C-alpha cells in the first residue's frame, strides 16, 4: 500500500494527469491537477512523481516493445507459389454420371445435349461472376464431347481455350481462360 502525504506531487497511473495531494481521507486521495481541477482517486490509482522519474527505459527496450507490437499488428502475408496462382478457380466435370442420377435408357444424343447445356450454363455463370479460369473435364472417349466444346467456346469472343494441365487431368480436360473487361 502506498502512503501519500499532503503536498506531495503525484501522477495518475492510467491517465496523463499530474498534481499535488491536497486532502487524504480513508482510501480517497484528493489532488489538485496542474490545470487546477480537484479530483478524487484511490491510493492504488496514484504513484509518486519521484517513482516515475526513477523508471528509466532505454532505447533498446523501447525498440523491443515496438517490435513486439508490430509483430502482433502485422500478420505475415501468406506466400502463394506460381503453381497455386495459376490453379484453375473452377472445375466442371461433364461426365454423364456426375450430371444425372442415372443415364439408363438415354441415347448418346440425349447425354451429349445434357453435357453441352451444362457446359454452356457453367461458362455463362463464370463470365457473370468474373471467374477467369474454368476447367471442363470431358474425358478422353471418342472425342465427340471435346469437339462440341471447342465449337461452343469458339462462339465466344472473350474466351481462349486449350488443353488443361496434362499432369493433373491427362488428355481429358480443356481449360478456358475468360478475358475480363476492366
Backbone as JSON Lines, residues from 0, in Angstrom:
{"i":0,"aa":"X","n":[0.85,-1.18,0.0],"ca":[0.0,0.0,0.0],"c":[0.89,1.24,0.0]}
{"i":1,"aa":"X","n":[0.59,2.12,-0.89],"ca":[1.36,3.36,-1.0],"c":[0.87,4.36,0.05]}
{"i":2,"aa":"X","n":[1.84,5.09,0.61],"ca":[1.49,6.11,1.6],"c":[1.76,7.47,0.98]}
{"i":3,"aa":"X","n":[0.73,8.31,1.0],"ca":[0.84,9.65,0.42],"c":[0.7,10.68,1.51]}
{"i":4,"aa":"X","n":[1.3,11.85,1.28],"ca":[1.22,12.96,2.24],"c":[0.73,14.19,1.51]}
{"i":5,"aa":"X","n":[0.04,15.06,2.23],"ca":[-0.44,16.31,1.65],"c":[0.76,17.12,1.17]}
{"i":6,"aa":"X","n":[0.65,17.68,-0.05],"ca":[1.72,18.48,-0.61],"c":[2.64,17.71,-1.55]}
{"i":7,"aa":"X","n":[2.51,16.38,-1.59],"ca":[3.34,15.57,-2.48],"c":[2.85,15.68,-3.92]}
{"i":8,"aa":"X","n":[3.81,15.6,-4.83],"ca":[3.49,15.6,-6.26],"c":[3.22,14.16,-6.66]}
{"i":9,"aa":"X","n":[2.08,13.92,-7.38],"ca":[1.69,12.56,-7.78],"c":[1.24,12.55,-9.25]}
{"i":10,"aa":"X","n":[1.22,11.33,-9.79],"ca":[0.69,11.12,-11.14],"c":[-0.35,10.02,-11.08]}
{"i":11,"aa":"X","n":[-1.34,10.11,-11.97],"ca":[-2.37,9.08,-12.08],"c":[-1.79,7.98,-12.97]}
{"i":12,"aa":"X","n":[-1.95,6.73,-12.55],"ca":[-1.33,5.6,-13.26],"c":[-1.93,5.41,-14.65]}
{"i":13,"aa":"X","n":[-3.25,5.38,-14.78],"ca":[-3.89,5.07,-16.06],"c":[-4.32,6.3,-16.84]}
{"i":14,"aa":"X","n":[-3.81,7.46,-16.47],"ca":[-4.19,8.68,-17.17],"c":[-2.99,9.62,-17.19]}
{"i":15,"aa":"X","n":[-3.02,10.6,-18.07],"ca":[-1.9,11.54,-18.16],"c":[-2.23,12.77,-17.31]}
{"i":16,"aa":"X","n":[-2.38,12.55,-16.01],"ca":[-2.68,13.62,-15.07],"c":[-1.61,13.67,-13.99]}
{"i":17,"aa":"X","n":[-1.19,14.88,-13.67],"ca":[-0.28,15.08,-12.55],"c":[-0.87,16.16,-11.67]}
{"i":18,"aa":"X","n":[-0.47,16.12,-10.42],"ca":[-0.99,17.12,-9.49],"c":[-0.36,16.99,-8.12]}
{"i":19,"aa":"X","n":[-0.94,17.74,-7.17],"ca":[-0.44,17.76,-5.79],"c":[-1.56,17.26,-4.88]}
{"i":20,"aa":"X","n":[-1.18,16.4,-3.9],"ca":[-2.15,15.89,-2.93],"c":[-2.58,17.05,-2.03]}
{"i":21,"aa":"X","n":[-3.93,17.29,-1.93],"ca":[-4.42,18.38,-1.08],"c":[-5.24,17.87,0.09]}
{"i":22,"aa":"X","n":[-5.74,16.59,0.02],"ca":[-6.51,16.04,1.14],"c":[-6.47,14.52,1.06]}
{"i":23,"aa":"X","n":[-6.5,13.89,2.28],"ca":[-6.5,12.43,2.36],"c":[-7.55,12.03,3.37]}
{"i":24,"aa":"X","n":[-8.51,11.15,2.95],"ca":[-9.49,10.62,3.88],"c":[-9.74,9.16,3.55]}
{"i":25,"aa":"X","n":[-9.47,8.28,4.51],"ca":[-9.53,6.82,4.31],"c":[-8.68,6.43,3.1]}
{"i":26,"aa":"X","n":[-9.32,5.81,2.09],"ca":[-8.56,5.39,0.9],"c":[-8.74,6.4,-0.24]}
{"i":27,"aa":"X","n":[-9.41,7.51,0.02],"ca":[-9.67,8.51,-1.01],"c":[-8.68,9.65,-0.89]}
{"i":28,"aa":"X","n":[-8.0,9.92,-2.0],"ca":[-7.0,10.99,-2.0],"c":[-7.44,12.04,-3.01]}
{"i":29,"aa":"X","n":[-7.52,13.28,-2.57],"ca":[-7.92,14.38,-3.44],"c":[-6.66,15.1,-3.9]}
{"i":30,"aa":"X","n":[-6.59,15.3,-5.23],"ca":[-5.44,16.03,-5.77],"c":[-5.94,17.24,-6.53]}
{"i":31,"aa":"X","n":[-5.07,18.25,-6.59],"ca":[-5.33,19.41,-7.45],"c":[-4.41,19.22,-8.65]}
{"i":32,"aa":"X","n":[-5.03,19.03,-9.84],"ca":[-4.25,18.78,-11.04],"c":[-3.49,20.03,-11.43]}
{"i":33,"aa":"X","n":[-2.54,19.89,-12.33],"ca":[-1.76,21.02,-12.81],"c":[-2.65,22.04,-13.51]}
{"i":34,"aa":"X","n":[-3.81,21.59,-13.97],"ca":[-4.77,22.5,-14.62],"c":[-5.67,23.21,-13.61]}
{"i":35,"aa":"X","n":[-5.58,22.8,-12.31],"ca":[-6.35,23.46,-11.25],"c":[-7.62,22.74,-10.85]}
{"i":36,"aa":"X","n":[-7.9,21.56,-11.38],"ca":[-9.1,20.82,-11.01],"c":[-8.84,19.97,-9.79]}
{"i":37,"aa":"X","n":[-9.89,19.77,-8.98],"ca":[-9.81,18.9,-7.81],"c":[-10.44,17.56,-8.19]}
{"i":38,"aa":"X","n":[-9.67,16.48,-8.01],"ca":[-10.15,15.15,-8.38],"c":[-9.82,14.16,-7.29]}
{"i":39,"aa":"X","n":[-10.7,13.15,-7.12],"ca":[-10.52,12.12,-6.1],"c":[-10.07,10.81,-6.75]}
{"i":40,"aa":"X","n":[-9.09,10.16,-6.11],"ca":[-8.58,8.88,-6.58],"c":[-8.31,7.98,-5.39]}
{"i":41,"aa":"X","n":[-8.3,6.66,-5.64],"ca":[-7.87,5.74,-4.59],"c":[-6.35,5.69,-4.62]}
{"i":42,"aa":"X","n":[-5.75,5.23,-3.53],"ca":[-4.29,5.2,-3.43],"c":[-3.69,4.29,-4.49]}
{"i":43,"aa":"X","n":[-4.43,3.26,-4.91],"ca":[-3.89,2.32,-5.9],"c":[-3.84,2.93,-7.3]}
{"i":44,"aa":"X","n":[-4.51,4.06,-7.51],"ca":[-4.53,4.71,-8.83],"c":[-3.45,5.78,-8.97]}
{"i":45,"aa":"X","n":[-2.7,6.04,-7.9],"ca":[-1.7,7.11,-7.92],"c":[-0.31,6.55,-7.71]}
{"i":46,"aa":"X","n":[0.68,7.34,-8.14],"ca":[2.07,6.99,-7.94],"c":[2.84,8.28,-7.65]}
{"i":47,"aa":"X","n":[3.86,8.17,-6.81],"ca":[4.68,9.34,-6.52],"c":[5.44,9.76,-7.78]}
{"i":48,"aa":"X","n":[5.57,11.04,-8.02],"ca":[6.27,11.54,-9.19],"c":[7.73,11.13,-9.16]}
{"i":49,"aa":"X","n":[8.33,11.08,-7.97],"ca":[9.72,10.65,-7.87],"c":[9.86,9.21,-8.34]}
{"i":50,"aa":"X","n":[8.84,8.36,-8.06],"ca":[8.88,6.96,-8.5],"c":[8.85,6.89,-10.03]}
{"i":51,"aa":"X","n":[8.1,7.79,-10.64],"ca":[8.0,7.8,-12.1],"c":[9.34,8.21,-12.7]}
{"i":52,"aa":"X","n":[10.0,9.2,-12.09],"ca":[11.29,9.66,-12.6],"c":[12.35,8.57,-12.47]}
{"i":53,"aa":"X","n":[12.2,7.68,-11.47],"ca":[13.17,6.62,-11.25],"c":[13.06,5.52,-12.31]}
{"i":54,"aa":"X","n":[11.9,5.43,-12.97],"ca":[11.71,4.41,-14.0],"c":[12.34,4.92,-15.28]}
{"i":55,"aa":"X","n":[13.38,4.21,-15.73],"ca":[14.06,4.62,-16.95],"c":[13.94,3.49,-17.97]}
{"i":56,"aa":"X","n":[13.62,3.88,-19.17],"ca":[13.5,2.92,-20.26],"c":[14.55,3.28,-21.29]}
{"i":57,"aa":"X","n":[15.36,2.28,-21.65],"ca":[16.39,2.53,-22.66],"c":[15.78,2.47,-24.06]}
{"i":58,"aa":"X","n":[16.49,3.02,-25.02],"ca":[16.02,2.97,-26.41],"c":[15.9,1.53,-26.89]}
{"i":59,"aa":"X","n":[16.81,0.67,-26.42],"ca":[16.78,-0.73,-26.8],"c":[15.49,-1.39,-26.33]}
{"i":60,"aa":"X","n":[15.1,-1.13,-25.08],"ca":[13.86,-1.71,-24.55],"c":[12.65,-1.18,-25.29]}
{"i":61,"aa":"X","n":[12.65,0.11,-25.61],"ca":[11.54,0.7,-26.35],"c":[11.43,0.07,-27.74]}
{"i":62,"aa":"X","n":[12.56,-0.15,-28.4],"ca":[12.57,-0.77,-29.72],"c":[12.06,-2.2,-29.66]}
{"i":63,"aa":"X","n":[12.42,-2.92,-28.59],"ca":[11.93,-4.29,-28.43],"c":[10.41,-4.32,-28.29]}
{"i":64,"aa":"X","n":[9.87,-3.43,-27.46],"ca":[8.43,-3.38,-27.27],"c":[7.74,-3.0,-28.57]}
{"i":65,"aa":"X","n":[8.31,-2.01,-29.27],"ca":[7.74,-1.59,-30.55],"c":[7.77,-2.74,-31.55]}
{"i":66,"aa":"X","n":[8.84,-3.51,-31.58],"ca":[8.94,-4.65,-32.48],"c":[7.92,-5.72,-32.17]}
{"i":67,"aa":"X","n":[7.68,-5.97,-30.9],"ca":[6.68,-6.96,-30.48],"c":[5.3,-6.49,-30.91]}
{"i":68,"aa":"X","n":[4.98,-5.21,-30.7],"ca":[3.68,-4.69,-31.1],"c":[3.48,-4.79,-32.6]}
{"i":69,"aa":"X","n":[4.53,-4.48,-33.38],"ca":[4.41,-4.54,-34.84],"c":[4.2,-5.97,-35.3]}
{"i":70,"aa":"X","n":[4.82,-6.93,-34.61],"ca":[4.62,-8.33,-34.99],"c":[3.19,-8.75,-34.74]}
{"i":71,"aa":"X","n":[2.61,-8.29,-33.65],"ca":[1.23,-8.65,-33.33],"c":[0.28,-7.99,-34.3]}
{"i":72,"aa":"X","n":[0.51,-6.74,-34.64],"ca":[-0.39,-6.0,-35.51],"c":[-0.33,-6.48,-36.95]}
{"i":73,"aa":"X","n":[0.85,-6.79,-37.45],"ca":[1.01,-7.15,-38.86],"c":[1.25,-8.65,-39.0]}
{"i":74,"aa":"X","n":[0.19,-9.42,-39.29],"ca":[0.43,-10.84,-39.55],"c":[1.13,-11.0,-40.89]}
{"i":75,"aa":"X","n":[1.97,-12.02,-40.98],"ca":[2.74,-12.22,-42.21],"c":[1.81,-12.61,-43.35]}
{"i":76,"aa":"X","n":[2.08,-12.04,-44.5],"ca":[1.28,-12.36,-45.69],"c":[1.61,-13.78,-46.13]}
{"i":77,"aa":"X","n":[0.58,-14.48,-46.54],"ca":[0.74,-15.86,-46.98],"c":[1.29,-15.86,-48.4]}
{"i":78,"aa":"X","n":[2.43,-16.52,-48.59],"ca":[3.03,-16.56,-49.91],"c":[2.34,-17.63,-50.74]}
{"i":79,"aa":"X","n":[2.04,-17.28,-51.98],"ca":[1.48,-18.26,-52.88],"c":[2.5,-18.56,-53.97]}
{"i":80,"aa":"X","n":[2.66,-19.83,-54.23],"ca":[3.63,-20.23,-55.25],"c":[3.04,-19.97,-56.63]}
{"i":81,"aa":"X","n":[3.87,-19.83,-57.65],"ca":[3.35,-19.63,-59.0],"c":[2.4,-20.75,-59.43]}
{"i":82,"aa":"X","n":[2.66,-21.94,-58.92],"ca":[1.8,-23.08,-59.25],"c":[0.39,-22.84,-58.7]}
{"i":83,"aa":"X","n":[0.29,-22.32,-57.46],"ca":[-1.01,-22.05,-56.85],"c":[-1.71,-20.88,-57.53]}
{"i":84,"aa":"X","n":[-0.94,-19.88,-57.95],"ca":[-1.54,-18.72,-58.6],"c":[-2.21,-19.09,-59.91]}
{"i":85,"aa":"X","n":[-1.63,-20.07,-60.6],"ca":[-2.16,-20.47,-61.9],"c":[-3.18,-21.59,-61.81]}
{"i":86,"aa":"X","n":[-3.57,-21.95,-60.58],"ca":[-4.52,-23.01,-60.39],"c":[-5.9,-22.55,-60.88]}
{"i":87,"aa":"X","n":[-6.62,-23.41,-61.62],"ca":[-7.96,-23.01,-62.05],"c":[-8.87,-22.79,-60.86]}
{"i":88,"aa":"X","n":[-9.73,-21.81,-60.98],"ca":[-10.6,-21.48,-59.86],"c":[-11.9,-22.24,-59.91]}
{"i":89,"aa":"X","n":[-12.22,-22.87,-61.04],"ca":[-13.5,-23.57,-61.16],"c":[-13.3,-24.81,-62.04]}
{"i":90,"aa":"X","n":[-13.86,-25.93,-61.6],"ca":[-13.81,-27.16,-62.39],"c":[-15.23,-27.62,-62.65]}
{"i":91,"aa":"X","n":[-15.49,-28.05,-63.87],"ca":[-16.8,-28.57,-64.25],"c":[-16.59,-29.97,-64.81]}
{"i":92,"aa":"X","n":[-17.09,-30.97,-64.09],"ca":[-16.98,-32.36,-64.55],"c":[-18.19,-32.68,-65.4]}
{"i":93,"aa":"X","n":[-17.97,-32.97,-66.67],"ca":[-19.06,-33.22,-67.62],"c":[-19.33,-34.71,-67.84]}
{"i":94,"aa":"X","n":[-18.72,-35.58,-67.04],"ca":[-19.04,-37.0,-67.15],"c":[-20.53,-37.15,-66.83]}
{"i":95,"aa":"X","n":[-21.23,-37.92,-67.62],"ca":[-22.69,-38.0,-67.52],"c":[-23.15,-38.51,-66.14]}
{"i":96,"aa":"X","n":[-22.39,-39.41,-65.52],"ca":[-22.79,-39.92,-64.2],"c":[-22.68,-38.85,-63.11]}
{"i":97,"aa":"X","n":[-21.96,-37.74,-63.4],"ca":[-21.88,-36.61,-62.45],"c":[-23.07,-35.66,-62.63]}
{"i":98,"aa":"X","n":[-23.74,-35.74,-63.77],"ca":[-24.79,-34.77,-64.09],"c":[-26.21,-35.29,-63.85]}
{"i":99,"aa":"X","n":[-26.41,-36.58,-64.0],"ca":[-27.75,-37.16,-63.82],"c":[-27.66,-38.35,-62.88]}
{"i":100,"aa":"X","n":[-28.76,-38.66,-62.17],"ca":[-28.72,-39.81,-61.26],"c":[-28.51,-41.14,-62.0]}
{"i":101,"aa":"X","n":[-29.12,-41.25,-63.19],"ca":[-28.95,-42.49,-63.96],"c":[-29.07,-42.15,-65.45]}
{"i":102,"aa":"X","n":[-28.17,-42.71,-66.23],"ca":[-28.22,-42.48,-67.68],"c":[-28.89,-43.66,-68.39]}
{"i":103,"aa":"X","n":[-29.51,-44.52,-67.62],"ca":[-30.16,-45.7,-68.17],"c":[-31.29,-45.28,-69.1]}
{"i":104,"aa":"X","n":[-31.3,-45.81,-70.28],"ca":[-32.34,-45.51,-71.25],"c":[-32.11,-44.25,-72.06]}
{"i":105,"aa":"X","n":[-31.0,-43.54,-71.82],"ca":[-30.72,-42.32,-72.57],"c":[-29.89,-42.65,-73.8]}
{"i":106,"aa":"X","n":[-30.17,-41.95,-74.87],"ca":[-29.35,-42.13,-76.08],"c":[-28.1,-41.27,-75.96]}
{"i":107,"aa":"X","n":[-27.11,-41.54,-76.81],"ca":[-25.88,-40.74,-76.83],"c":[-26.19,-39.27,-77.12]}
{"i":108,"aa":"X","n":[-27.18,-39.06,-77.98],"ca":[-27.59,-37.69,-78.33],"c":[-28.13,-36.95,-77.1]}
{"i":109,"aa":"X","n":[-28.98,-37.64,-76.31],"ca":[-29.53,-37.03,-75.09],"c":[-28.42,-36.7,-74.09]}
{"i":110,"aa":"X","n":[-27.49,-37.62,-73.92],"ca":[-26.39,-37.4,-72.98],"c":[-25.52,-36.23,-73.43]}
{"i":111,"aa":"X","n":[-25.24,-36.16,-74.73],"ca":[-24.43,-35.06,-75.26],"c":[-25.13,-33.72,-75.06]}
{"i":112,"aa":"X","n":[-26.45,-33.68,-75.26],"ca":[-27.22,-32.44,-75.05],"c":[-27.16,-31.99,-73.59]}
{"i":113,"aa":"X","n":[-27.29,-32.91,-72.66],"ca":[-27.21,-32.55,-71.23],"c":[-25.82,-32.02,-70.91]}
{"i":114,"aa":"X","n":[-24.8,-32.67,-71.43],"ca":[-23.42,-32.24,-71.17],"c":[-23.16,-30.84,-71.76]}
{"i":115,"aa":"X","n":[-23.65,-30.6,-72.97],"ca":[-23.43,-29.31,-73.62],"c":[-24.22,-28.2,-72.92]}
{"i":116,"aa":"X","n":[-25.44,-28.47,-72.5],"ca":[-26.23,-27.47,-71.77],"c":[-25.55,-27.12,-70.44]}
{"i":117,"aa":"X","n":[-25.02,-28.13,-69.77],"ca":[-24.3,-27.9,-68.51],"c":[-23.06,-27.04,-68.77]}
{"i":118,"aa":"X","n":[-22.31,-27.37,-69.82],"ca":[-21.09,-26.62,-70.14],"c":[-21.44,-25.16,-70.44]}
{"i":119,"aa":"X","n":[-22.47,-24.95,-71.26],"ca":[-22.86,-23.58,-71.62],"c":[-23.32,-22.8,-70.38]}
{"i":120,"aa":"X","n":[-24.13,-23.43,-69.55],"ca":[-24.63,-22.78,-68.33],"c":[-23.47,-22.42,-67.38]}
{"i":121,"aa":"X","n":[-22.52,-23.33,-67.22],"ca":[-21.39,-23.08,-66.33],"c":[-20.46,-22.01,-66.89]}
{"i":122,"aa":"X","n":[-20.28,-21.99,-68.19],"ca":[-19.44,-20.96,-68.82],"c":[-20.09,-19.58,-68.65]}
{"i":123,"aa":"X","n":[-21.39,-19.5,-68.86],"ca":[-22.12,-18.23,-68.67],"c":[-22.03,-17.78,-67.21]}
{"i":124,"aa":"X","n":[-22.13,-18.73,-66.29],"ca":[-22.0,-18.42,-64.87],"c":[-20.62,-17.83,-64.58]}
{"i":125,"aa":"X","n":[-19.58,-18.46,-65.13],"ca":[-18.21,-18.0,-64.89],"c":[-18.0,-16.59,-65.45]}
{"i":126,"aa":"X","n":[-18.58,-16.32,-66.6],"ca":[-18.47,-14.99,-67.2],"c":[-19.18,-13.96,-66.33]}
{"i":127,"aa":"X","n":[-20.38,-14.29,-65.86],"ca":[-21.15,-13.37,-65.0],"c":[-20.42,-13.1,-63.69]}
{"i":128,"aa":"X","n":[-19.83,-14.12,-63.1],"ca":[-19.17,-13.99,-61.8],"c":[-17.71,-13.57,-61.92]}
{"i":129,"aa":"X","n":[-17.26,-13.28,-63.14],"ca":[-15.91,-12.81,-63.41],"c":[-14.84,-13.81,-62.94]}
{"i":130,"aa":"X","n":[-15.11,-15.08,-63.16],"ca":[-14.14,-16.14,-62.87],"c":[-13.28,-16.28,-64.11]}
{"i":131,"aa":"X","n":[-11.97,-16.2,-63.97],"ca":[-11.09,-16.15,-65.13],"c":[-10.77,-17.51,-65.74]}
{"i":132,"aa":"X","n":[-10.63,-18.52,-64.92],"ca":[-10.24,-19.83,-65.44],"c":[-11.25,-20.89,-65.04]}
{"i":133,"aa":"X","n":[-11.62,-21.7,-66.04],"ca":[-12.54,-22.81,-65.8],"c":[-11.97,-24.03,-66.52]}
{"i":134,"aa":"X","n":[-11.99,-25.17,-65.84],"ca":[-11.55,-26.41,-66.47],"c":[-12.79,-27.28,-66.68]}
{"i":135,"aa":"X","n":[-13.02,-27.66,-67.92],"ca":[-14.11,-28.56,-68.26],"c":[-13.51,-29.95,-68.43]}
{"i":136,"aa":"X","n":[-13.93,-30.87,-67.56],"ca":[-13.43,-32.24,-67.61],"c":[-14.41,-33.05,-68.46]}
{"i":137,"aa":"X","n":[-13.94,-33.48,-69.63],"ca":[-14.82,-34.17,-70.56],"c":[-14.46,-35.63,-70.77]}
{"i":138,"aa":"X","n":[-13.29,-36.02,-70.32],"ca":[-12.85,-37.39,-70.51],"c":[-12.25,-37.57,-71.9]}
{"i":139,"aa":"X","n":[-11.65,-38.73,-72.16],"ca":[-10.99,-38.97,-73.44],"c":[-12.0,-39.5,-74.45]}
{"i":140,"aa":"X","n":[-12.54,-40.67,-74.22],"ca":[-13.57,-41.25,-75.1],"c":[-13.22,-41.17,-76.57]}
{"i":141,"aa":"X","n":[-14.26,-40.92,-77.4],"ca":[-14.06,-40.82,-78.85],"c":[-13.78,-39.39,-79.3]}
{"i":142,"aa":"X","n":[-13.88,-38.43,-78.39],"ca":[-13.57,-37.05,-78.71],"c":[-14.75,-36.23,-79.22]}
{"i":143,"aa":"X","n":[-15.97,-36.79,-79.18],"ca":[-17.15,-36.07,-79.67],"c":[-17.45,-34.89,-78.76]}
{"i":144,"aa":"X","n":[-17.49,-35.11,-77.45],"ca":[-17.79,-34.03,-76.5],"c":[-16.71,-32.95,-76.58]}
{"i":145,"aa":"X","n":[-15.46,-33.34,-76.7],"ca":[-14.38,-32.35,-76.79],"c":[-14.56,-31.47,-78.02]}
{"i":146,"aa":"X","n":[-14.91,-32.06,-79.14],"ca":[-15.11,-31.27,-80.37],"c":[-16.31,-30.34,-80.24]}
{"i":147,"aa":"X","n":[-17.37,-30.81,-79.6],"ca":[-18.56,-29.97,-79.4],"c":[-18.23,-28.8,-78.46]}
{"i":148,"aa":"X","n":[-17.42,-29.07,-77.44],"ca":[-17.0,-27.99,-76.53],"c":[-16.16,-26.96,-77.28]}
{"i":149,"aa":"X","n":[-15.23,-27.42,-78.11],"ca":[-14.41,-26.5,-78.91],"c":[-15.3,-25.62,-79.79]}
{"i":150,"aa":"X","n":[-16.33,-26.21,-80.39],"ca":[-17.25,-25.44,-81.22],"c":[-17.99,-24.4,-80.38]}
{"i":151,"aa":"X","n":[-18.41,-24.79,-79.15],"ca":[-19.1,-23.86,-78.24],"c":[-18.17,-22.71,-77.84]}
{"i":152,"aa":"X","n":[-16.94,-23.01,-77.45],"ca":[-16.01,-21.98,-76.98],"c":[-15.64,-21.0,-78.09]}
{"i":153,"aa":"X","n":[-15.59,-21.47,-79.34],"ca":[-15.25,-20.59,-80.46],"c":[-16.29,-19.5,-80.68]}
{"i":154,"aa":"X","n":[-17.49,-19.7,-80.2],"ca":[-18.56,-18.71,-80.39],"c":[-18.42,-17.51,-79.45]}
{"i":155,"aa":"X","n":[-17.54,-17.6,-78.47],"ca":[-17.33,-16.51,-77.51],"c":[-16.07,-15.74,-77.89]}
{"i":156,"aa":"X","n":[-16.19,-14.42,-78.0],"ca":[-15.04,-13.59,-78.38],"c":[-14.02,-13.45,-77.25]}
{"i":157,"aa":"X","n":[-14.51,-13.4,-76.01],"ca":[-13.65,-13.13,-74.87],"c":[-13.11,-14.4,-74.22]}
{"i":158,"aa":"X","n":[-13.11,-15.52,-74.97],"ca":[-12.7,-16.8,-74.41],"c":[-11.54,-17.38,-75.23]}
{"i":159,"aa":"X","n":[-10.55,-17.9,-74.5],"ca":[-9.44,-18.62,-75.13],"c":[-9.42,-19.99,-74.46]}
{"i":160,"aa":"X","n":[-9.25,-21.06,-75.22],"ca":[-9.27,-22.39,-74.62],"c":[-8.11,-23.23,-75.14]}
{"i":161,"aa":"X","n":[-7.69,-24.18,-74.31],"ca":[-6.55,-25.04,-74.63],"c":[-6.62,-26.26,-73.73]}
{"i":162,"aa":"X","n":[-5.81,-27.27,-74.04],"ca":[-5.78,-28.48,-73.21],"c":[-5.34,-28.11,-71.79]}
{"i":163,"aa":"X","n":[-6.02,-28.7,-70.81],"ca":[-5.69,-28.43,-69.4],"c":[-4.4,-29.15,-69.02]}
{"i":164,"aa":"X","n":[-3.93,-28.89,-67.81],"ca":[-2.68,-29.46,-67.3],"c":[-2.68,-30.99,-67.44]}
{"i":165,"aa":"X","n":[-1.75,-31.49,-68.22],"ca":[-1.68,-32.92,-68.51],"c":[-1.41,-33.75,-67.26]}
{"i":166,"aa":"X","n":[-0.54,-33.25,-66.37],"ca":[-0.19,-33.99,-65.16],"c":[-1.4,-34.2,-64.27]}
{"i":167,"aa":"X","n":[-2.3,-33.23,-64.24],"ca":[-3.46,-33.33,-63.36],"c":[-4.65,-34.0,-64.04]}
{"i":168,"aa":"X","n":[-4.91,-33.69,-65.31],"ca":[-6.13,-34.15,-65.97],"c":[-5.89,-35.14,-67.1]}
{"i":169,"aa":"X","n":[-4.67,-35.34,-67.5],"ca":[-4.42,-36.18,-68.66],"c":[-4.9,-35.47,-69.92]}
{"i":170,"aa":"X","n":[-5.43,-36.24,-70.87],"ca":[-5.91,-35.64,-72.12],"c":[-7.41,-35.33,-72.07]}
{"i":171,"aa":"X","n":[-8.04,-35.58,-70.92],"ca":[-9.5,-35.47,-70.86],"c":[-10.04,-34.18,-70.28]}
{"i":172,"aa":"X","n":[-9.36,-33.04,-70.46],"ca":[-9.88,-31.78,-69.93],"c":[-9.43,-30.61,-70.79]}
{"i":173,"aa":"X","n":[-10.28,-29.58,-70.82],"ca":[-9.98,-28.36,-71.55],"c":[-10.07,-27.19,-70.58]}
{"i":174,"aa":"X","n":[-9.04,-26.35,-70.6],"ca":[-9.04,-25.17,-69.74],"c":[-9.47,-23.97,-70.56]}
{"i":175,"aa":"X","n":[-10.37,-23.18,-69.96],"ca":[-10.9,-21.99,-70.63],"c":[-10.45,-20.78,-69.85]}
{"i":176,"aa":"X","n":[-9.86,-19.81,-70.55],"ca":[-9.46,-18.55,-69.95],"c":[-10.43,-17.49,-70.45]}
{"i":177,"aa":"X","n":[-11.07,-16.78,-69.52],"ca":[-12.06,-15.76,-69.88],"c":[-11.43,-14.39,-69.67]}
{"i":178,"aa":"X","n":[-11.33,-13.62,-70.76],"ca":[-10.81,-12.26,-70.66],"c":[-11.89,-11.36,-70.06]}
{"i":179,"aa":"X","n":[-11.52,-10.64,-69.0],"ca":[-12.47,-9.78,-68.31],"c":[-12.28,-8.35,-68.78]}
{"i":180,"aa":"X","n":[-13.37,-7.66,-69.06],"ca":[-13.3,-6.25,-69.42],"c":[-13.09,-5.44,-68.15]}
{"i":181,"aa":"X","n":[-12.22,-4.41,-68.17],"ca":[-11.98,-3.63,-66.95],"c":[-13.17,-2.8,-66.56]}
